[in-house]
Amino acid sequence: MTDTSTTSTSTRPDRTAWGAVGVMALTSFVLVLAEFLPPGLLTPMATTLGITEGQAGQAVSATAFVGSSSPRRSARCSRGSTAAPC
């Protein structure tokens, strides 16, 4: 007679995966907020900083460029635990 009982294992990776989903959702929210908020404030920003609205718009575009390139870089840098330095 053989024992065919199975042992229950914990599904710890599922908990970790949902944590990662939550972090990505929060990060996406912050990046979108950071991109949409400044265009509504370009005129007051330009007035306060003493620059033209075009220059203030370029500053917003620079932050959008960094925001769009960061996910690719972080994905490339975080592949595996022995990833080469970025």
HELIX and SHEET records of a PDB file:
HELIX    1   1 ARG A   12  GLY A   40  1                                  29    
HELIX    2   2 LEU A   42  LEU A   49  1                                   8    
HELIX    3   3 GLU A   53  CYS A   77  1                                  25    
END                                                                             
